[in-house]
């Protein structure tokens, strides 16, 4: 899941940089992004990561799974350095190390357990959150530069967090019929589509690192709290301190990464104007 999300972040950011910047909450952006082969490959990687994450949520607590999604940011940064020649400051490298350390602590603290089911109130809450995120996204799309990237990335994280909350009990469905008939499935899809649109808008305005870090930071906390309070997420007895330190380290690292919101896409766009787009890796080679 971590590797798949890392590739997805990188490929989708390259495609977003090659698409006209939008300052409105336009669902048509997803269709325009879909015309890029790079974006489609990135979307395939994201779907792959989503499937692995969905399977993990059947037994693992959301504070671990959602924090692990953040580790994809580290893979994205490394791929950006190797393929697109991004330059990461030393402080950012240290934050990436802190991110992986925090996730390691969460792995050691998490106790596997099946989820409890959400009641009617939970379904209404997820539906209300969908409308609120969409309204806020409409206004956030008017922001420019790094502030727009962070704001839209944060809203994307909230949408993906709500999708994770829906996925945790949905993953325990006994039959295919129960899976398809469960309202959580359609709330999960709706939140995922809105989150995908918001992430595409975020990646057009600042660095991939800033957009994805904001998304991970905003998405980790709500899911972790709801999981522990409502979904039977558990911590091994005596390791509560480790879970707290790990989660705090993860949160601090992804929030810290939002400070480094340099527009890293300009070089990729320039290469795209010189050569036909044949994938992120090949575009990087042709630009040398």
C-alpha positions in Angstrom: 0.0 0.0 0.0 2.8 2.4 0.9 4.7 1.9 -2.3 1.5 2.1 -4.4 0.5 5.4 -2.9 4.0 6.8 -3.3 4.0 6.1 -7.1 0.4 7.4 -7.3 1.2 10.7 -5.7 4.2 11.3 -8.0 2.5 10.3 -11.3 -0.7 12.2 -10.5 1.2 15.3 -9.6 3.1 15.3 -12.9 -0.3 15.0 -14.8 -1.8 17.8 -12.6 1.1 20.1 -13.4 0.5 19.5 -17.2 -3.2 20.4 -16.9 -4.5 24.0 -17.0 -4.8 25.4 -13.5 -8.4 25.6 -12.3 -9.6 28.1 -9.7 -13.1 26.6 -9.4 -14.5 23.4 -7.9 -14.9 21.8 -11.4 -15.5 18.1 -11.5 -14.5 18.2 -15.2 -10.9 18.4 -14.0 -11.0 14.7 -13.4 -12.0 14.1 -17.0 -9.2 16.3 -18.3 -6.7 14.6 -16.0 -7.9 11.3 -17.3 -6.7 12.2 -20.8 -3.1 12.0 -19.5 -1.6 8.5 -19.6 0.6 9.4 -16.6 -2.5 10.3 -14.5 -4.2 7.0 -15.5 -1.2 5.0 -14.4 -1.1 7.0 -11.2 -4.8 6.4 -10.7 -4.2 2.6 -11.2 -1.5 2.8 -8.5 -3.9 4.6 -6.2 -6.6 2.1 -6.7 -4.1 -0.7 -6.0 -3.1 1.1 -2.8 -6.7 1.6 -1.9 -7.5 -2.1 -2.3 -4.6 -3.0 0.0 -5.7 -0.4 2.5 -9.3 -1.6 2.4 -8.1 -5.2 3.2 -5.9 -4.0 6.0 -8.8 -2.1 7.6 -10.7 -5.3 8.1 -8.6 -6.1 11.2 -6.1 -3.2 11.7 -7.0 0.0 13.6 -7.5 3.2 11.5 -4.7 5.1 13.4 -2.2 2.6 11.9 -3.6 2.3 8.4 -4.2 6.0 7.9 -0.7 6.8 9.3 0.8 4.3 7.0 -0.8 6.0 4.0 1.3 9.0 5.0 4.4 6.9 4.4 3.6 7.1 0.7 4.8 10.7 1.0 8.3 9.4 1.7 8.2 7.2 -1.3 7.0 10.1 -3.4 9.8 12.3 -2.3 12.4 9.7 -3.0 11.0 9.0 -6.4 10.9 12.8 -7.1 14.6 13.1 -6.2 15.6 10.0 -8.3 13.3 10.6 -11.4 12.4 14.3 -11.5 15.5 15.7 -9.8 13.6 17.3 -7.0 15.7 19.0 -4.4 14.7 18.3 -0.8 16.2 20.4 2.0 18.0 18.7 4.9 15.1 19.6 7.3 12.6 17.8 5.0 14.8 14.7 4.9 14.9 14.7 8.7 11.1 15.0 8.8 10.7 12.1 6.5 12.9 10.0 8.9 10.7 11.1 11.8 7.6 10.0 9.7 8.9 6.5 9.3 9.9 6.3 12.9 6.4 7.3 14.0 4.8 4.7 11.8 7.1 2.0 13.1 6.0 2.8 16.7 2.3 2.6 15.5 2.9 -0.8 14.0 4.3 -2.1 17.3 1.4 -0.6 19.3 -1.6 -1.6 17.1 -3.7 -4.6 18.2 -5.7 -6.3 15.4 -9.4 -6.6 16.0 -12.6 -6.6 13.9 -14.6 -3.4 13.5 -18.0 -2.6 15.1 -20.7 -1.5 12.8 -21.8 2.2 12.4 -25.4 2.9 13.2 -27.8 5.3 11.5 -26.3 8.3 13.2 -22.9 7.3 11.7 -24.3 7.1 8.2 -26.0 10.5 8.6 -22.7 11.9 9.9 -20.7 10.7 6.9 -23.3 12.1 4.5 -23.2 15.5 6.2 -19.4 15.5 6.1 -19.6 14.9 2.4 -21.7 18.0 1.8 -19.6 20.1 4.1 -16.3 19.1 2.5 -17.7 19.8 -1.0 -18.9 23.3 0.1 -15.5 24.2 1.7 -13.8 22.8 -1.4 -15.8 25.2 -3.6 -14.3 28.2 -1.8 -10.8 26.7 -1.2 -10.5 26.3 -5.0 -10.2 30.0 -5.3 -7.0 30.1 -3.4 -3.7 30.3 -5.2 -0.2 29.0 -4.6 1.0 27.2 -1.5 -2.1 28.3 0.6 -4.4 26.8 -1.9 -2.4 23.6 -2.1 -2.4 23.1 1.7 -6.1 24.0 2.0 -7.3 21.8 -0.8 -5.0 19.0 0.3 -6.4 19.2 3.8 -10.0 18.9 2.5 -8.9 16.0 0.4 -7.5 14.3 3.5 -10.8 14.8 5.3 -12.7 13.2 2.5 -10.3 10.3 2.4 -10.5 10.0 6.2 -14.3 9.7 6.0 -13.9 7.1 3.3 -11.6 5.2 5.6 -14.2 5.3 8.4 -16.8 3.9 6.0 -14.4 1.2 4.8 -13.5 -0.2 8.3 -16.9 -1.7 9.0 -17.7 -2.3 5.3 -14.6 -4.6 5.0 -16.3 -7.0 7.5 -19.2 -7.7 5.2 -20.0 -11.4 5.1 -21.2 -11.8 1.6 -21.0 -10.0 -1.8 -24.7 -9.1 -1.6 -24.3 -7.5 1.8 -21.3 -5.6 0.5 -23.2 -4.2 -2.5 -26.3 -3.3 -0.5 -24.5 -1.5 2.3 -24.9 2.3 2.2 -21.3 2.6 3.4 -20.1 1.4 0.0 -21.7 4.4 -1.8 -20.6 6.9 0.9 -17.1 5.5 0.5 -17.2 6.0 -3.3 -18.6 9.5 -3.0 -16.0 10.6 -0.5 -13.2 9.1 -2.6 -14.3 10.9 -5.7 -14.5 14.2 -3.9 -11.2 13.6 -2.3 -9.6 12.7 -5.7 -10.9 16.0 -7.2 -9.6 18.1 -4.3 -6.2 16.4 -4.4 -6.0 17.1 -8.2 -6.7 20.8 -7.6 -4.2 20.9 -4.7 -1.4 19.4 -6.8 -1.8 22.2 -9.4 -1.1 24.9 -6.9 2.1 23.9 -4.9 4.5 21.1 -4.4 3.4 17.5 -4.3 5.0 17.3 -0.9 2.9 20.1 0.5 -0.3 18.9 -1.0 0.1 15.3 0.1 1.5 16.2 3.6 -1.6 18.4 4.2 -3.8 15.6 3.0 -2.2 13.1 5.3 -2.2 15.4 8.3 -5.9 16.3 8.0 -6.9 12.7 7.3 -5.1 11.0 10.1 -6.6 12.6 13.2 -10.4 12.3 12.5 -10.1 8.7 11.4 -7.9 7.8 14.4 -10.3 9.4 16.9 -13.5 7.9 15.4 -11.8 4.5 15.1 -10.9 4.4 18.8 -14.2 5.7 20.0 -16.7 4.0 17.7 -15.1 1.2 15.6 -13.3 -1.0 18.2 -9.8 0.0 17.3 -7.4 -1.3 19.9 -3.9 -0.7 21.3 -1.9 -3.5 22.9 -2.1 -3.1 26.8 0.8 -1.2 28.1 1.7 0.3 24.7 -0.6 3.3 24.8 2.5 5.5 25.3 4.1 4.1 22.2 0.9 4.7 20.1 0.8 8.2 21.4 4.4 9.0 20.6 4.1 7.3 17.2 1.0 9.1 16.2 2.4 12.5 17.4 5.7 11.9 15.5 3.8 11.1 12.4 1.5 14.1 12.7 4.3 16.5 13.5 6.3 15.3 10.5 3.5 15.6 7.9 2.5 19.0 9.3 6.2 20.1 9.2 6.5 19.0 5.6 3.8 21.5 4.5 6.3 24.3 5.1 8.4 23.2 2.2 5.8 24.2 -0.5 8.2 25.1 -3.3 6.7 24.8 -6.8 8.6 21.7 -7.9 6.4 21.2 -11.0 7.8 23.9 -13.2 10.7 21.7 -14.5 8.3 18.8 -15.3 6.1 21.2 -17.3 9.0 22.6 -19.2 10.1 19.1 -20.1 6.6 18.3 -21.3 6.7 21.2 -23.7 9.9 19.9 -25.3 9.0 16.2 -25.6 5.8 14.2 -25.9 4.6 12.8 -22.6 5.5 9.1 -22.4 5.4 8.6 -18.7 7.0 10.3 -15.7 10.3 8.4 -15.9 10.8 8.8 -19.7 9.9 12.5 -19.4 12.5 13.0 -16.8 15.1 11.2 -19.0 14.3 13.3 -22.0 14.6 16.5 -20.0 18.2 15.8 -19.1 
